[in-house]
Amino acid sequence: MTLVYNLVGRGRGPLPEPPSYEGEQSRVAALLQAWAEGKKSPDDNAPEKLIYPLEHAYTPAELGFATLKGADAAVAAALAAAVAAIR
């Protein structure tokens, strides 16, 4: 069974846009920067690696930025932008 539907916009209002995560990206960039700076200290006890669990299950062939779905894609984009901001 397949469900097919069309979304129809009525009127001349602005087109819907995806949400902006600029605030979150800035906060994550600051947190990553602080973590990286802390890793330079010999008495730092922060974890060596940071892990973000994905919501969807992916096969090894599907696992890549271009194939992430839904919230996984949004989080990956925000994380990638945050890392780019601190480089």
URCORNOR-V208232 format. One record per residue. N is the residue number from 1. RES is the residue in one letter. PSI is psi in degrees with one decimal (NA if undefined). D_CENTER is the distance of its C-alpha to the mean C-alpha in whole Angstrom. Layout:
N&RES&PSI&D_CENTER / N&RES&PSI&D_CENTER
This chain:
1&M&140.5&32 / 2&T&135.7&30 / 3&L&123.8&29 / 4&V&134.6&29 / 5&Y&160.1&28 / 6&N&139.8&28 / 7&L&129.7&26 / 8&V&125.5&29 / 9&G&133.6&28 / 10&R&138.1&32 / 11&G&-177.1&33 / 12&R&25.3&32 / 13&G&174.0&29 / 14&P&149.7&25 / 15&L&147.4&23 / 16&P&145.8&20 / 17&E&153.7&17 / 18&P&156.0&13 / 19&P&154.2&12 / 20&S&132.1&12 / 21&Y&28.8&9 / 22&E&-41.5&11 / 23&G&-45.0&13 / 24&E&-40.9&10 / 25&Q&-41.2&9 / 26&S&-43.1&12 / 27&R&-44.9&13 / 28&V&-40.0&10 / 29&A&-42.5&12 / 30&A&-42.0&15 / 31&L&-41.7&14 / 32&L&-38.6&14 / 33&Q&-44.3&17 / 34&A&-41.0&19 / 35&W&-45.8&18 / 36&A&-40.7&19 / 37&E&-38.8&22 / 38&G&-30.1&23 / 39&K&-17.4&23 / 40&K&-17.3&26 / 41&S&135.4&28 / 42&P&-24.6&30 / 43&D&16.0&30 / 44&D&134.2&26 / 45&N&17.5&26 / 46&A&154.8&22 / 47&P&150.9&20 / 48&E&-33.0&20 / 49&K&150.3&17 / 50&L&135.3&14 / 51&I&135.2&12 / 52&Y&112.7&10 / 53&P&139.6&11 / 54&L&152.1&10 / 55&E&-38.1&12 / 56&H&159.2&14 / 57&A&131.1&16 / 58&Y&146.3&16 / 59&T&162.1&19 / 60&P&-34.5&19 / 61&A&-27.6&20 / 62&E&-15.4&17 / 63&L&107.2&14 / 64&G&159.0&13 / 65&F&-36.7&10 / 66&A&-18.7&12 / 67&T&4.3&13 / 68&L&151.0&10 / 69&K&149.1&11 / 70&G&-123.6&10 / 71&A&-33.4&8 / 72&D&-42.2&6 / 73&A&-40.7&6 / 74&A&-43.8&4 / 75&V&-43.0&2 / 76&A&-41.0&3 / 77&A&-41.4&4 / 78&A&-41.1&4 / 79&L&-43.0&5 / 80&A&-41.2&7 / 81&A&-37.4&8 / 82&A&-42.4&9 / 83&V&-41.7&11 / 84&A&-32.5&12 / 85&A&-25.6&14 / 86&I&-4.8&15 / 87&R&NA&17
